[in-house]
Amino acid sequence: MSKLEQEGVTKEHILVVPVDETYENMKVFNSLHDADGVSFVDKALALATAFGVVGTSIGFKLEWGPIIWGLIAAFIGFLCGLVWNLCIIKFTKNGYRKEKRVLPLIIVIVECEREYVKGIESILRENKAIGYSTTG
């Protein structure tokens, strides 16, 4: 803020707003309207595919054939993946997946004359601003 003031912007023309963090825990299951971007069945489907391929190839030598053994192995792989995810969730804090922590964020709004814009943008870049925008 002091660099902005040295650039010629007064305190009355700088607005700093902290962004509040949410402390709600993430849910285990996603709904259609509330998703956190992490799938519950991703490992289960990957293991079902891997087990299914192996079960199909082994099934050529077994009595019931490759289709039945492929389906059986895929089902077993899917169950292993679900158990894996449930164990991960059970052994994390409060039975929920942990959110990745982000650094505290603030929004800085600067009202200035057109000739100060380039200097303010360079100050924001020097201080590693995530992004900036100008209007007017």
C-alpha positions as CSV (number, residue, x, y, z in Angstrom):
1,M,0.0,0.0,0.0
2,S,2.9,2.3,0.7
3,K,4.2,1.9,-2.8
4,L,0.8,2.9,-4.2
5,E,0.9,6.0,-2.0
6,Q,4.4,6.8,-3.2
7,E,3.0,6.5,-6.7
8,G,0.6,9.4,-5.9
9,V,-2.6,7.5,-4.9
10,T,-4.1,8.7,-1.6
11,K,-5.5,6.4,1.1
12,E,-9.0,7.6,0.3
13,H,-8.7,6.1,-3.2
14,I,-7.5,2.7,-2.1
15,L,-10.0,0.0,-1.0
16,V,-8.7,-3.2,0.5
17,V,-11.2,-6.0,1.0
18,P,-10.2,-9.4,2.6
19,V,-11.8,-12.5,1.1
20,D,-13.3,-14.6,3.7
21,E,-12.4,-18.3,3.7
22,T,-15.1,-20.9,4.1
23,Y,-14.4,-23.5,6.8
24,E,-17.1,-25.9,5.7
25,N,-15.8,-29.5,5.2
26,M,-16.1,-31.0,1.8
27,K,-18.8,-33.6,1.3
28,V,-18.1,-37.2,0.5
29,F,-20.6,-37.5,-2.3
30,N,-21.2,-34.8,-5.0
31,S,-24.6,-33.9,-6.1
32,L,-25.6,-32.5,-9.5
33,H,-25.6,-28.9,-8.2
34,D,-22.8,-29.1,-5.7
35,A,-19.5,-30.5,-6.9
36,D,-16.0,-30.0,-5.5
37,G,-14.2,-31.2,-8.6
38,V,-13.0,-34.4,-7.0
39,S,-14.6,-37.6,-8.0
40,F,-15.5,-40.3,-5.5
41,V,-15.4,-43.2,-8.0
42,D,-12.4,-42.2,-10.1
43,K,-10.1,-44.8,-8.5
44,A,-12.9,-47.4,-8.6
45,L,-13.4,-47.0,-12.3
46,A,-9.7,-47.1,-13.0
47,L,-9.3,-50.3,-11.0
48,A,-12.4,-51.8,-12.6
49,T,-10.9,-51.2,-16.1
50,A,-7.5,-52.6,-15.1
51,F,-9.0,-55.7,-13.4
52,G,-11.4,-56.2,-16.2
53,V,-8.6,-56.3,-18.8
54,V,-6.6,-58.7,-16.8
55,G,-9.7,-60.9,-16.0
56,T,-10.6,-61.0,-19.7
57,S,-7.2,-62.1,-20.8
58,I,-7.0,-64.8,-18.1
59,G,-10.6,-65.8,-18.9
60,F,-9.5,-67.2,-22.2
61,K,-7.9,-70.1,-20.3
62,L,-10.7,-70.5,-17.7
63,E,-14.0,-72.4,-18.0
64,W,-16.6,-69.6,-18.1
65,G,-14.8,-67.6,-20.8
66,P,-13.3,-64.2,-21.2
67,I,-16.6,-62.1,-21.0
68,I,-17.8,-63.5,-17.6
69,W,-14.3,-63.4,-16.0
70,G,-13.8,-59.9,-17.4
71,L,-17.1,-58.7,-15.8
72,I,-16.3,-60.5,-12.5
73,A,-12.8,-59.0,-12.4
74,A,-14.1,-55.5,-13.3
75,F,-16.7,-55.8,-10.4
76,I,-13.9,-56.8,-8.0
77,G,-11.7,-53.9,-9.2
78,F,-14.6,-51.5,-8.7
79,L,-15.2,-52.7,-5.2
80,C,-11.5,-52.5,-4.4
81,G,-11.5,-48.9,-5.6
82,L,-14.5,-48.0,-3.5
83,V,-13.0,-49.6,-0.4
84,W,-9.8,-47.6,-1.1
85,N,-11.7,-44.3,-1.3
86,L,-13.7,-45.1,1.8
87,C,-10.6,-45.9,3.7
88,I,-9.0,-42.6,2.6
89,I,-12.1,-40.7,3.7
90,K,-12.4,-42.6,7.0
91,F,-8.8,-41.9,8.1
92,T,-8.9,-38.2,7.2
93,K,-10.2,-35.6,9.7
94,N,-13.9,-35.9,10.5
95,G,-14.6,-38.3,7.6
96,Y,-14.2,-35.7,5.0
97,R,-11.6,-35.0,2.4
98,K,-9.4,-32.1,3.3
99,E,-9.5,-29.0,1.2
100,K,-6.3,-27.6,-0.2
101,R,-5.3,-24.5,1.8
102,V,-4.8,-21.4,-0.2
103,L,-3.1,-18.3,0.9
104,P,-5.3,-15.5,2.3
105,L,-6.6,-13.4,-0.5
106,I,-7.4,-9.7,-0.6
107,I,-9.0,-7.6,-3.3
108,V,-7.5,-4.2,-3.8
109,I,-9.5,-1.5,-5.7
110,V,-7.5,1.6,-6.7
111,E,-9.2,4.7,-8.0
112,C,-6.7,6.8,-9.9
113,E,-6.1,9.1,-12.9
114,R,-5.3,7.6,-16.2
115,E,-1.6,8.6,-16.1
116,Y,-1.1,6.5,-12.9
117,V,-2.4,3.2,-14.4
118,K,0.9,1.9,-15.8
119,G,2.8,2.6,-12.6
120,I,0.1,0.9,-10.5
121,E,0.1,-2.1,-12.8
122,S,3.9,-2.5,-12.4
123,I,3.5,-2.3,-8.6
124,L,0.9,-5.0,-8.7
125,R,3.1,-7.2,-10.9
126,E,6.1,-6.7,-8.6
127,N,4.0,-7.8,-5.6
128,K,2.8,-10.9,-7.5
129,A,-0.9,-9.9,-7.9
130,I,-2.9,-12.8,-9.3
131,G,-4.6,-10.5,-11.8
132,Y,-5.6,-6.9,-12.4
133,S,-8.1,-5.0,-14.6
134,T,-8.6,-1.4,-15.6
135,T,-11.8,0.4,-16.5
136,G,-12.8,3.6,-18.0
